[in-house]
Amino acid sequence: MITNFHLPRSTLVMLVAAFCSPGRREGVGMILRAYAEAQRRAYRFFSYGDAMLLE
């Protein structure tokens, strides 16, 4: 899945997390770590921001 970095703490972040680890909680941790790294690297968020590929 390819998606942009939604605003942190939005419901869309939880939607993306559900695709990372369906039926388990590990997806939330994975997404939060990805967002922490994106913030550290000054990625842009929201509609015109950077994108990520989730496999």
N, C-alpha and C positions, 0 to 999 in steps of 0.2 A: 504494500500500500504506500502510496506517495501522498503526503499531506504537508501543509504548511505548519509552522509553529503557531498554534493558537495562543491567545492570551493566557498566561499562567492563571491557574485557579478557575478556569472556565469549565463548563460542563463538556465542552468539546474535547478537552484534555482527557477526561474520563472515557469518552467515547473511543478515542484513539487507544487508550490503555486497554480497553476491552478486546481490541483486535490483536494486541501484543501477546496476550496470554489468556485465551478464552476460558472462562469458567474458573480462573484462579486469580489470586491477588498479585502475583509476581509482575503483571503488566504495569500496575501502578508504579511500583518501584523503578521499573525499567524506564518508564516515561519521565518520572521525576529526575532520574539521573541524567537522562538525555537533555532535559530542560536546564538542569544545573550547568551542564557542559556548554550548552548553547548560550546561556547567559554569560558564562566565563569568557567565551569567545566573541561576545558582542554580536550574536546573530540577531536578525530583525524578526519581530513577531507580528502577528495579525495578517491581514489579507495580502499585503504586499511584502511580506517577509520572506525569509529563507524557507526551504523545504527539507523534509527528511524522508528517507526511504526505510520502511519497516518490512523486514522479511520474516 
